[in-house]
Amino acid sequence: AGSLRLQRLLPYLHNAYVEVHDDGAVAEPCLPAGIGQRLGIAAGYGAQSYVLALDIALDHLGLAEQANRVHVGT
């Protein structure tokens, strides 16, 4: 979120994205709202964050039923 270059480029991308914060022990700043086509923010510990991001992306694609086999727990 601290990358100014990333913040400048995101509005020009045509792809939607999920912002991932994978270190639950360290509070990471989020990108400002309204930059690009953010579907959501996944925050957790390590791989848990990426599984949650995948679940958000599958839901966006209308494939949430296939994601029911995956449990993102704490």
Secondary structure in CASP SS format (residue, H / E / C, confidence):
PFRMAT SS
TARGET T0000
AUTHOR 0000-0000-0000
METHOD secondary structure of the structure
MODEL  1
A C 1.00
G C 1.00
S C 1.00
L H 1.00
R H 1.00
L H 1.00
Q H 1.00
R H 1.00
L H 1.00
L H 1.00
P H 1.00
Y H 1.00
L C 1.00
H C 1.00
N C 1.00
A E 1.00
Y E 1.00
V E 1.00
E E 1.00
V E 1.00
H E 1.00
D C 1.00
D C 1.00
G C 1.00
A C 1.00
V C 1.00
A C 1.00
E C 1.00
P C 1.00
C C 1.00
L C 1.00
P C 1.00
A C 1.00
G C 1.00
I C 1.00
G C 1.00
Q E 1.00
R E 1.00
L E 1.00
G E 1.00
I E 1.00
A E 1.00
A E 1.00
G C 1.00
Y C 1.00
G C 1.00
A H 1.00
Q H 1.00
S H 1.00
Y H 1.00
V H 1.00
L H 1.00
A H 1.00
L H 1.00
D H 1.00
I H 1.00
A H 1.00
L H 1.00
D H 1.00
H H 1.00
L C 1.00
G C 1.00
L C 1.00
A H 1.00
E H 1.00
Q H 1.00
A H 1.00
N C 1.00
R C 1.00
V C 1.00
H C 1.00
V C 1.00
G C 1.00
T C 1.00
END
